[in-house]
């Protein structure tokens, strides 16, 4: 019995020792994982601003802000400030549009010092780097990202033309209800609201890429969130054929509340880029899955167009994830993302018009 007790004690000690070793080993693994993630995060943050941490860039910036010049080139925005007055220069009144877009001495110096450093990097065979978290773009006049502006305006135009042709189809080519002269198509008002939100989103996209300010950035991001949220609502209502108003309100209310809360959070509490990306991707992927499943299962005559839009949009979203520097200082991944959505927008509105014809045809047959 005495031997049995000793064996039990030794067994218990071994179990405790083994458990402690296991816990220590697990803690060691977790510490390494946490350290590795923190290291990657730190490296990412350092790489994101490697350009503006360059001593040559900082020296150029200090000289420009003190003298208003880089080499033989001087800037009106600096000469019209107190910096210029220190050198005996006369104050120069900036044009109204330059005051409106807030190009000041510091921003002019940042832009041109960045271009100076990029020329040096190119001569040394080095690739572009980010400055203040953004890739270096070459301005056209006072437009910061000219190609993104052009593609945003093209998307705005495509949505406008699609909406006008949809409106014309409903009220001039398809039959209307004899009682109230309204379209038979049950989702017409939803698509009208969608068109307005889409055009609003692309308008602020063009403004933001034209001039990157806190206000234009918040308006751009808020408009995108509103558009994605409403698009998800439309996708749910159409794919599940929700027609009565009470059910529509039950579906839309929580999503509208969520989108509104998120927009208020971004604008008045914390502008969290990571959180906003997760929210936008979640809403975007959710509606693409809904349309893809519905298009695959339904016998809709234009499901081919729908599936092309879904697949094309899914592939185009990779451009938002895979970030690369702008080619020749003008076209980057984000600009290409805007370019790919132009033909997809045309095809999307073509599907919407086909859906209106399909539903109107089915409903008028039932009435007859």
Secondary structure, DSSP 8 states (H G I E B T S, - for coil): -HHHHHHHHHHHHHHHHHHHHHHHHHHHHHHHHHHHHHHHHHHHHHHHTTTTT-HHHHHHHHHHHHHSEETTEE-HHHHTSHHHHHTT-------HHHHHTT--HHHHHHHHHHHHHHHHHHHTT-----BTTB-----BTTBSSHHHHHHHHHHHHHHHHHHHHHHHIIIIIS-B-TTT--BS-TTHHHHHHHHHHHHHHHHHHHHHHHS--HHHHHHHHHHHHHHHHHHHHHHHHHHTT--SHHHHHHHHHHHHHHHHHHHHHHHHT---HHHHHHHHHHHHHHHHHHHHHHHHHS--TTHHHHHHHHHHHHHHHHHHHS----BTTTB-HHHHHHHHHHHHHHHHHHHHHHHHHHHHHHHHHHH-
